[in-house]
Structure formats: structure tokens, C-alpha cells
Amino acid sequence: TEKIARRGVRVPSEYAADYLDQLWVKDVASRDVITLNALDTLAAVRAWLETAVVGTQHHGFPVLDAGGRLLGVATRRQVSDRRHADSTRVGELLDGAPAVAFADSSLREAADLMVVEGIGRLPVVTQAEPHKVIGILTRSDLLSAHGRRLHEDRPMKRQSKGGV
């Protein structure tokens, strides 16, 4: 390892478990999911986004069909893109099967999928019902979980009480 280190390759000095591999998606994902209906027009969704009510601040929304089945995820950017006419249906923005996180997957698996797919959110489903959204996992959720670990692992700093 010393020769490798001299060549500029970072060599870990000790083994550390991957914290994200120890947490489950179902324990971190948000359960309150704001969804869009595939038949909604962009005009209606744009008007809703402008109201700034709870949920409109999200950057992506799972899109469901009339039966509540997941069709994909529409991003705020797609909805706001004025190249799409107001009469365009939300479902028309989707381009293929959505990437999803399974509730019983690790956060590591979900994070890896986000990187591979180049996306910042994953609808959460179960193996038994892969088209029924039960939550949503975002990059912020991953960072919050990682932040909790850093906070727990950080030694408490002692505050001095006047004096040196």
C-alpha cells in the first residue's frame, strides 16, 4: 500500500462500513407524496404551481393514471417549459418507465440509481405493487440521512468557561 500511496492513489487507512447501505428506503423516504394526474393540462398544473400552496415547492412529481398507477415523474422544469402548449397533458411529458426505489432497498442502492439515471428523486414502491406509490425519496433525504450520521459520529466539542 505504501507504493500505491506514493503514486498518488488514496489508500484508506481503515475499513469503514457504508452508512447508506445500513438504512432502508422505507425508513427515510417521505410518505406525503404530491402527485399529478396524467390527464391534467399543463395550464392547470402551472396555475397550481403559481399558488405556492404546500407541495408546490417540490421539483418533481410522480404522475399517476386515472387508476392511481405510476406512469413516470414530471419535473417542475418540464411543466414550466413554455415550448409545451398549455393544452398539453402531463402524461405527454413522460418518456418511458420511471426509475423507482423499492421500500426494502438500501439507501446506497437508491443513491446509486439516482446517479446512474441522473435524477434527483425516486418514487418509492413495493415489490408486490411496483406501480403504487407509497413515498418519494429525494437527494435531500439522502443528504439528511448522511448528515445525521456525521452529527452522531462527531465528538462533542467542549466549551471553555472563560479562561484558557
C-alpha positions in Angstrom: 0.0 0.0 0.0 2.9 2.4 0.6 4.0 2.1 -3.1 0.5 2.8 -4.2 0.2 5.8 -1.9 3.5 7.2 -3.2 1.9 7.1 -6.7 -0.8 9.5 -5.5 -3.5 6.9 -5.1 -5.6 7.4 -1.9 -5.4 4.4 0.3 -7.9 4.1 3.1 -6.2 3.5 6.5 -9.0 1.6 7.9 -12.3 -0.1 6.9 -15.5 1.8 7.4 -19.0 0.4 6.8 -21.1 2.2 4.3 -23.7 4.0 6.4 -26.2 4.4 3.5 -26.0 0.6 3.0 -27.4 0.2 6.5 -30.5 2.3 6.1 -33.7 1.3 4.3 -35.6 3.5 1.8 -38.8 2.9 3.7 -37.3 4.5 6.9 -36.1 7.7 5.2 -38.5 8.4 2.3 -41.3 11.0 2.7 -44.7 9.4 2.9 -46.7 12.5 1.9 -46.3 12.4 -1.8 -47.7 15.2 -4.0 -48.7 13.6 -7.3 -50.0 14.8 -10.6 -52.7 13.2 -12.8 -51.6 12.3 -16.3 -54.7 13.9 -17.8 -54.1 17.3 -16.1 -53.3 20.0 -18.6 -50.1 22.0 -18.2 -52.2 25.1 -17.8 -53.9 23.7 -14.7 -50.6 22.5 -13.2 -48.8 25.8 -14.0 -51.6 27.7 -12.3 -51.4 25.4 -9.3 -47.6 25.9 -9.0 -48.1 29.6 -9.0 -50.4 29.5 -5.9 -47.4 28.5 -3.8 -49.5 26.3 -1.6 -48.0 23.3 0.3 -46.4 20.9 -2.1 -45.8 23.3 -5.0 -42.2 23.9 -4.0 -41.2 20.3 -5.0 -39.0 19.9 -8.1 -40.6 16.6 -9.3 -43.9 14.9 -9.1 -44.9 11.3 -9.7 -47.5 11.2 -12.4 -50.4 8.7 -11.9 -53.1 7.5 -14.4 -56.8 7.5 -13.5 -56.4 4.2 -11.7 -53.6 5.5 -9.4 -50.8 3.7 -11.2 -47.4 5.3 -11.5 -46.6 6.3 -15.1 -43.5 8.4 -14.5 -42.2 11.6 -12.9 -42.7 15.1 -14.3 -40.2 17.7 -13.2 -41.1 21.3 -12.4 -38.7 22.3 -15.3 -40.7 20.2 -17.8 -44.0 21.6 -16.6 -42.7 25.2 -16.8 -41.1 24.8 -20.2 -43.2 27.1 -22.4 -42.3 25.1 -25.5 -45.1 22.9 -24.3 -48.6 24.3 -25.0 -51.0 24.9 -22.1 -53.3 22.2 -23.5 -50.6 19.5 -23.3 -51.4 16.8 -20.8 -48.9 16.0 -18.1 -48.7 12.4 -19.2 -47.4 13.5 -22.6 -44.2 14.8 -20.9 -43.2 11.3 -19.8 -40.7 9.3 -21.7 -40.7 5.7 -20.6 -40.9 3.7 -17.4 -39.8 5.6 -14.3 -36.9 4.6 -12.2 -38.2 3.6 -8.7 -36.8 2.8 -5.3 -38.2 -0.3 -3.6 -39.1 0.3 0.1 -36.9 -2.6 1.2 -33.8 -1.3 -0.8 -30.9 0.3 0.9 -30.2 4.0 0.6 -26.9 3.0 -1.1 -28.9 1.2 -3.9 -31.2 4.2 -4.2 -28.3 6.7 -4.3 -26.5 4.6 -6.9 -29.7 4.5 -9.1 -30.1 8.3 -8.8 -26.5 8.8 -10.1 -26.9 6.2 -12.9 -30.2 7.7 -14.0 -29.1 11.3 -13.5 -32.2 12.1 -11.4 -32.8 13.7 -8.0 -35.9 11.8 -6.8 -37.3 8.3 -6.9 -40.9 7.3 -6.3 -41.0 4.6 -3.6 -42.9 1.4 -4.3 -43.0 -2.2 -3.0 -42.0 -5.3 -4.9 -45.6 -6.6 -4.6 -47.1 -3.4 -6.0 -44.5 -1.7 -8.3 -47.0 0.8 -9.7 -48.4 2.0 -6.4 -46.5 5.0 -5.0 -46.1 4.8 -1.2 -43.4 7.5 -0.8 -40.8 9.6 -2.5 -37.0 9.6 -1.9 -35.0 12.8 -2.8 -31.4 13.8 -2.8 -32.2 15.9 0.2 -33.4 12.8 2.1 -30.1 11.1 1.3 -28.1 14.1 2.5 -30.2 14.4 5.6 -29.6 10.7 6.5 -25.8 11.2 5.9 -25.9 14.4 7.9 -27.4 12.5 10.9 -24.5 10.1 10.8 -22.0 12.8 10.7 -23.7 14.5 13.6 -23.9 11.3 15.6 -20.2 10.4 14.9 -18.8 13.9 15.6 -17.3 14.1 19.1 -18.9 16.6 21.4 -16.9 19.8 21.5 -16.3 21.1 25.0 -16.9 24.8 25.5 -14.5 26.6 27.7 -15.9 28.6 30.5 -13.9 31.8 30.4 -10.1 31.3 30.8 -7.6 29.3 28.8 
